[in-house]
Amino acid sequence: MMTKTEVKEIMGHKYISTLFPAMQGYLLARKLLDIFVNKEPIAKLCEVDKNGDLILELLSNTVRDDQVINAGSFNNIYTGNYKEMMGALTFVFEVNFKDFLAVSDTGEGLQPLAEMMAAVSQKG
C-alpha cells in the first residue's frame, strides 16, 4: 500500500507532506492533544518543545521545494520566515491529525485546528 501524500503551495513554495506511520502519528497526536486543549497553545508548545525536537519531528515527513526539512535545513528555510513555518506546521496538522484534533470526543469545546493555527499565524 502506498503512503498518502498531499501537496500544497505555501508562500510560493511547494510542500509535500507524507502521512506518519500509525504508531509515530499516535505518539505525536498524544503530545499535540495536550498542547491544543490548552488555552495558550503556543505557550504550551514552547514549554513542551524546549529544544525544537517536536517541531523537527512534525516536519520530518515534509519536503519544501524538493528539500527535506530536518535539523540541517530548518534554520536555512525558516530564519525570518516564521509565518511560512506556521503554514507548514498547519499543513502537516491538516494532513496527519485533522480528524483527531479538530473536535473533542463530545464534539464541543475545542476550536478546529485549522482555524486555530490560521489565527496564530496572522498574529504579529
C-alpha positions as CSV (number, residue, x, y, z in Angstrom):
1,M,0.0,0.0,0.0
2,M,1.3,3.4,-0.9
3,T,1.6,6.1,1.8
4,K,-0.7,9.0,1.3
5,T,1.0,12.3,0.4
6,E,-0.5,15.7,-0.2
7,V,0.9,18.8,-2.0
8,K,0.3,22.4,-1.1
9,E,1.8,25.7,-2.1
10,I,2.7,27.9,0.9
11,M,4.1,31.4,0.3
12,G,5.3,30.5,-3.1
13,H,7.0,27.2,-2.1
14,K,5.8,23.6,-3.0
15,Y,5.3,21.5,0.1
16,I,4.8,17.7,0.0
17,S,3.7,16.1,3.3
18,T,3.5,12.3,3.8
19,L,1.4,10.6,6.5
20,F,3.2,9.5,9.6
21,P,3.3,5.7,10.2
22,A,0.4,4.8,12.6
23,M,2.5,4.5,15.8
24,Q,4.5,7.6,15.2
25,G,1.3,9.5,14.4
26,Y,-0.4,8.2,17.5
27,L,2.5,9.3,19.8
28,L,2.7,12.7,18.2
29,A,-1.1,13.1,18.5
30,R,-0.9,12.4,22.2
31,K,1.7,15.2,22.6
32,L,-0.3,17.6,20.4
33,L,-3.6,17.0,22.2
34,D,-2.1,18.2,25.4
35,I,-0.9,21.3,23.6
36,F,-4.0,22.2,21.7
37,V,-6.5,21.8,24.5
38,N,-4.6,24.4,26.4
39,K,-5.9,28.0,26.4
40,E,-2.5,29.2,25.3
41,P,-1.3,26.6,22.7
42,I,1.8,28.5,21.6
43,A,3.0,29.0,25.2
44,K,2.3,25.3,25.9
45,L,4.2,24.3,22.7
46,C,7.2,26.3,23.8
47,E,7.0,24.6,27.2
48,V,6.8,21.1,25.8
49,D,9.3,21.6,22.9
50,K,12.1,23.5,24.6
51,N,14.8,22.3,22.2
52,G,12.8,22.1,18.9
53,D,12.7,18.3,18.6
54,L,8.9,18.2,18.4
55,I,8.8,20.7,15.5
56,L,11.5,18.9,13.7
57,E,9.7,15.6,14.1
58,L,6.4,17.1,12.9
59,L,8.1,18.4,9.8
60,S,10.2,15.2,9.2
61,N,7.9,13.8,6.6
62,T,7.7,17.0,4.7
63,V,9.6,18.3,1.7
64,R,9.8,22.0,0.7
65,D,10.8,22.7,-2.9
66,D,12.5,19.2,-3.1
67,Q,14.4,19.8,0.1
68,V,13.8,17.6,3.1
69,I,13.1,19.5,6.2
70,N,15.4,18.4,9.0
71,A,17.8,19.8,11.6
72,G,20.3,20.7,8.9
73,S,17.9,22.6,6.7
74,F,15.5,24.0,9.2
75,N,17.4,27.3,10.0
76,N,18.2,27.9,6.4
77,I,14.5,27.6,5.4
78,Y,12.8,29.3,8.3
79,T,15.1,32.1,9.5
80,G,12.9,35.2,9.2
81,N,10.1,33.0,7.7
82,Y,8.0,32.2,10.8
83,K,4.7,32.7,9.0
84,E,5.7,30.2,6.4
85,M,6.8,27.8,9.2
86,M,3.4,28.1,10.8
87,G,1.8,27.5,7.4
88,A,4.0,24.3,7.0
89,L,3.0,23.1,10.5
90,T,-0.7,23.8,9.8
91,F,-0.3,21.8,6.6
92,V,1.3,18.9,8.5
93,F,-1.5,19.0,11.1
94,E,-4.2,19.0,8.4
95,V,-2.6,16.1,6.6
96,N,-2.0,13.9,9.7
97,F,-4.2,15.0,12.5
98,K,-7.2,17.0,11.3
99,D,-9.8,14.4,12.3
100,F,-8.1,13.7,15.6
101,L,-7.6,17.3,16.8
102,A,-10.5,19.1,15.2
103,V,-13.1,18.4,17.9
104,S,-13.3,16.9,21.4
105,D,-14.9,13.5,21.8
106,T,-18.1,15.3,22.7
107,G,-17.9,17.5,19.6
108,E,-17.6,20.6,21.8
109,G,-15.0,22.7,23.4
110,L,-12.1,22.6,21.0
111,Q,-11.6,25.1,18.2
112,P,-11.0,23.5,14.9
113,L,-7.2,23.1,14.4
114,A,-7.0,24.9,11.0
115,E,-8.8,27.9,12.4
116,M,-6.6,28.0,15.5
117,M,-3.4,27.7,13.5
118,A,-4.6,30.3,11.0
119,A,-5.4,32.7,13.9
120,V,-1.9,32.2,15.4
121,S,-0.1,32.7,12.0
122,Q,-1.9,36.0,11.5
123,K,-0.8,37.5,14.8
124,G,2.2,39.8,14.9
